[in-house]
Amino acid sequence: MASLLVVRGPGIGTQIAIRETSQKIGRDAACDIHFDDSETSRLHAEIYLVEGHAILKDLRSSNGTIVNGSKIQERVLEPGDRIQIGKRLLVYRPAPKKPNTTENNVDIIQNGGTDASHIIGRADFEDPIEGTAIFQAPSEKKEARSRSQWEIMYRTSVAVSRTLDIDQLLHQILDLIFQWVECDHGCIMLADVDTGQLRPSYRRNRKRKSSHRMTISKTILDYVLKNEEGVLTSDAKDDQRWQSSASIESSGIREAICVPMRGRYGMVGVIYIDTIISQGQRAQSPDARVFNEEHLKMLVTIGHQAALAIEDTTYYQSMLQAEKLAAIGQTIATLSHHVKNILQGLRGGGFMVSEGLKRKDLESIQAGWGICERTHERIESLVLDMLTISKDRKPERREIDVRDVLSDVIDLCRVRANETNVELDWDRPENFPTLMLDGEAIHRAVMNLVGNAIDACSEKTDGRVSVHLKQTSDAAIIEVIDNGSGIPANELYRIFSLFESTKGNRGTGLGLPVSLKIAREHGGNLNVHSALGTGTTFTLDLPWRSNSPPVTPNTLPG
């Protein structure tokens, strides 16, 4: 499936699938592709597929939709196009092509069998290129169009710099070569990472329906790899060649070019092309040749550029994989530590219950059972937070009275507040409009905020947490205010990051990211204001309508 890959900005490494139907891109929670940064418009752009081609259209956004450095109104995306939307840089990746039978259509043979090719020219990357019109692309009328070497180099550079997919890169390289060289067949072979052996990775015939099997001399391949220079070969030795049956194809003589793909760190593969000169062409012009030394030199240069692009792509993919593995490792380590603490609490409560049963001590049984209940709540909270943060979801909206949601949160948190001697205030408004919200999600978001506020006040003798519900012309406002110790200014920027917790062993670092995610899924936002020694205020903004734009944050997060 075609996709957009985030390579810079929020959500780096995220892959966004492109569908046949139109997908809106913007800050509005109702958008199919939701970007929450302030530089993205509410309805920024849309993207859709038409016959396999991705169409990107700007929707009169404030900052514009930028493709490869230029603002666009509407554009058919090419593989590797770089798209700037708000703070994100994305790369377009077309749907992968169907697996081909490259390896089954390419034979690598030893000289002395059916292959009689020999080298008639050599070149390496240091050789200068002469002439200005060395490549010619045949038209339907067999009229050749000359192209300068600079145009070839420029277009090759553009092609290899616009893709992060190796298969797509190989496809583009052979396409360019076929435009400029009168070859019949082409193949790119890449070196296996583990064994170093060449493996046919992509091949093409000029005649699309041709069933021609390519035969490549292993001697030639070994020579190219060992000497790191390109070669021009022919299997024509002398006039008697036409009376023999030693040719690869009885209808003519094969010419071929094989060049190395040498990058910064070594050989990554070879490019091989060949063509067949018919007996009729040979009879009319005995000295006729399709390939020459300048073709060879240019292909050596193209091979070098392609090798650099493959190395860069491989490195980038490795970096993404490394980041994913690091994230997985951090997640496992953090959650394992927290689960261990939960299990210790469960074991302690179970021990008290067991001992109380032995002694028939009802007080010990009640105390132990209380520990088990609180531990169960921690397990449930952890699992629900993990489910919420693990995937994007659209809120299941229905008309609700948000006052009832807040009252239920207060009732559940009051026991916890009493245990820590924290005063919990909730002034329920007499009248308040109903909202189209996902009640369960909002309940979870507010529960996390109130729970954090109680923890922040737990060490104070006069700890107090207040919950307020207000309204503006645009949104409903839920405030959770505590008089705890406050959050240092240099830590505010990271409190919404995953696994960042100031509670030590008591926190998972999931609560605030979950609350922020729920707020933004509803088209709103979660802001924080804090001062050391004074306390902290979290403000949850919820637009009245599902298609309203989210409220622009005043402080964090950005």
Salt bridges, closest charged atoms under 4 A:
ASP28 OD2 - ARG42 NH1 3.24
ASP32 OD1 - ARG19 NH2 3.79
ASP36 OD1 - ARG88 NH2 3.77
ASP36 OD2 - ARG520 NH1 3.17
ASP37 OD2 - ARG88 NH1 2.82
GLU46 OE1 - LYS24 NZ 3.60
ASP81 OD2 - ARG75 NE 3.49
ASP81 OD1 - ARG162 NH1 3.67
ASP107 OD1 - ARG213 NH2 2.58
ASP115 OD1 - ARG254 NH2 2.73
GLU151 OE2 - ARG147 NH1 3.04
ASP165 OD2 - ARG93 NH2 3.56
ASP175 OD2 - HIS171 NE2 3.12
ASP175 OD1 - ARG204 NH1 2.29
ASP222 OD2 - LYS218 NZ 3.04
GLU228 OE1 - ARG262 NH1 3.09
GLU229 OE2 - ARG122 NH1 3.91
ASP235 OD2 - ARG241 NH2 3.62
GLU249 OE2 - HIS212 ND1 2.61
ASP274 OD1 - HIS185 ND1 2.67
GLU294 OE2 - LYS297 NZ 3.72
GLU311 OE1 - ARG264 NH1 3.99
ASP312 OD1 - ARG264 NH1 2.93
GLU355 OE2 - LYS358 NZ 3.52
GLU355 OE1 - ARG359 NH1 3.72
ASP361 OD2 - ARG359 NH2 3.76
ASP385 OD1 - ARG444 NH2 2.98
ASP401 OD2 - ARG403 NH2 2.77
ASP404 OD1 - ARG428 NH2 2.87
ASP408 OD2 - HIS443 NE2 2.77
GLU419 OE2 - ARG374 NH1 3.65
ASP425 OD2 - ARG464 NE 2.54
ASP438 OD2 - ARG393 NH2 2.82
ASP455 OD2 - ARG416 NH2 2.77
ASP455 OD2 - LYS503 NZ 2.81
ASP455 OD1 - ARG506 NH1 3.80
GLU479 OE1 - LYS470 NZ 3.19
GLU491 OE2 - ARG494 NH2 3.85
GLU500 OE1 - ARG494 NH1 2.32
GLU521 OE1 - ARG393 NH1 3.86
GLU521 OE2 - LYS517 NZ 2.58
